[in-house]
Amino acid sequence: MIDVEVAVTIRRPRRDVAAVMFNPRYDTAWIGGMLQVRPATPGPLRRGMKVALVSRVLGRRVADVREVVDHEPDRRVEMIAPVPFGLRIRYDLEGIPEGTIARIRARGRPTGRLRFVGAAINPLLRWSVVRDLERLKVLLETGAWRRLAARLSSPAEPERAG
């Protein structure tokens, strides 16, 4: 069984953190191993939306489609990520006087050959999520996300950012 929860305090308002963390366009800038992301369902983030992605997991290139199963603007997004671990990934944001507590929780059961290494996956996934939240924190606290937003809105920029 996989069950990892990590949180970090980001010194930015919850609205700013949500604008980056809840927008798939920024995923390659802060999620390690994320190579390509594109909405498979047009429009803004919402329940039922699907996001196609390509990532590197345990050294392998993996194509996946995640579905948003819960969404509360500026507060929470929960997705199902069926490949390769059957994960439910939940992003929660809590406004505090210092800024925002950003929390990621991932739960699931490894499938196929990976079910035999389930216990070993938790520390690896925890380390990965800690690194992801550290990148998100730097992206937001340094203001780099604003420059990235400008680049992402330019049609001449490649799909992979950062």
C-alpha positions in Angstrom: 0.0 0.0 0.0 1.2 3.5 -0.9 0.4 6.3 1.5 2.5 9.5 1.5 1.6 12.9 2.8 3.9 15.9 2.7 3.3 19.6 3.4 5.3 22.9 3.0 4.6 26.5 3.9 4.8 28.8 0.9 5.0 32.6 1.6 2.4 33.5 -1.0 -1.4 33.9 -0.8 -3.4 30.8 -1.4 -4.8 32.2 -4.7 -1.3 32.5 -6.1 -0.3 29.0 -5.0 -3.5 27.5 -6.5 -2.9 29.4 -9.8 0.3 27.4 -10.2 -0.3 24.1 -8.4 -3.8 23.6 -9.8 -2.8 24.5 -13.4 -1.5 21.5 -15.4 0.5 24.0 -17.7 3.0 24.5 -14.8 3.4 20.8 -13.9 6.7 20.4 -15.8 8.2 23.3 -13.9 7.7 21.8 -10.4 6.9 18.1 -10.7 10.1 16.0 -11.1 10.1 13.6 -13.9 7.2 15.3 -15.6 8.1 15.6 -19.3 4.9 16.7 -21.0 1.4 17.7 -19.9 -1.7 18.7 -21.8 -5.4 18.9 -21.0 -7.2 16.0 -22.7 -10.5 17.8 -21.8 -10.7 21.5 -22.9 -11.5 24.3 -20.6 -10.7 25.3 -17.0 -9.8 22.8 -14.2 -13.0 21.1 -13.0 -14.3 17.7 -11.8 -14.3 15.2 -14.7 -11.5 17.0 -16.6 -8.8 14.7 -17.9 -5.1 15.5 -18.3 -2.7 13.5 -20.5 0.9 13.4 -19.4 4.2 11.8 -20.1 6.6 11.3 -17.2 9.6 9.4 -16.2 8.9 6.9 -13.3 11.6 4.6 -12.0 13.7 5.3 -15.1 10.8 4.4 -17.5 8.9 6.7 -19.7 5.2 6.4 -18.8 2.1 7.9 -20.6 -0.9 8.4 -18.4 -4.3 10.1 -18.3 -5.3 11.5 -15.0 -8.9 12.5 -14.1 -9.9 15.2 -11.7 -12.4 13.6 -9.3 -12.7 16.5 -6.8 -12.1 20.2 -7.2 -12.7 23.2 -4.9 -11.2 26.3 -6.5 -8.2 27.7 -4.6 -8.5 24.9 -2.0 -8.4 21.4 -3.3 -7.8 19.2 -6.3 -8.0 15.4 -6.3 -7.0 13.2 -9.2 -6.9 9.5 -10.1 -3.6 8.5 -11.7 -4.1 4.8 -12.8 -0.6 4.2 -14.2 1.7 2.8 -12.8 0.5 2.8 -9.1 -3.2 3.3 -9.2 -2.8 6.5 -7.2 -5.3 9.0 -5.8 -3.4 12.3 -5.6 -4.8 15.1 -3.5 -3.6 18.7 -3.4 -4.8 20.8 -0.5 -4.2 24.5 0.2 -4.7 26.2 3.6 -4.4 29.9 4.0 -2.4 31.0 7.1 -1.0 34.4 8.1 2.5 33.5 6.8 1.0 32.5 3.4 -0.2 29.0 2.4 0.3 25.5 3.6 0.5 23.3 0.4 -0.1 19.6 1.1 0.1 16.6 -1.3 -1.2 13.2 -0.3 -0.8 10.2 -2.6 -2.5 6.8 -1.8 -2.8 3.7 -3.9 -1.8 0.1 -4.6 1.0 -0.9 -6.9 -0.2 -3.1 -9.8 1.5 -5.8 -11.8 5.1 -6.4 -11.1 5.3 -3.3 -8.9 3.0 -4.9 -6.3 6.1 -6.8 -5.0 8.0 -3.6 -4.2 5.1 -1.7 -2.6 6.8 -1.1 0.7 9.9 0.3 -1.0 7.9 2.8 -3.0 6.7 4.9 0.0 10.1 6.4 0.9 11.0 7.0 -2.8 7.6 8.7 -3.4 7.9 10.7 -0.2 11.4 12.0 -1.3 10.0 12.8 -4.7 7.0 14.8 -3.3 9.2 16.7 -0.9 11.4 17.7 -3.8 8.3 18.7 -5.9 7.0 20.9 -3.1 10.4 22.5 -2.6 10.5 23.4 -6.4 6.9 24.8 -6.1 7.9 26.9 -3.1 11.0 28.3 -4.9 8.9 28.9 -8.1 6.3 30.9 -6.2 8.4 32.7 -3.6 11.0 34.0 -6.1 8.3 35.2 -8.5 9.7 32.9 -11.3 6.1 31.6 -12.0 5.2 35.0 -13.4 8.0 34.8 -16.0 7.1 31.2 -16.7 3.4 32.3 -17.2 4.6 34.9 -19.8 6.6 32.2 -21.6 3.8 29.7 -21.5 1.4 32.2 -23.1 3.9 32.7 -26.0 3.1 30.4 -28.9 6.8 30.2 -29.9 7.8 28.5 -26.6 8.2 24.7 -26.5 5.6 22.7 -24.4 8.2 21.7 -21.8 9.0 24.6 -19.4 11.8 24.9 -16.9 
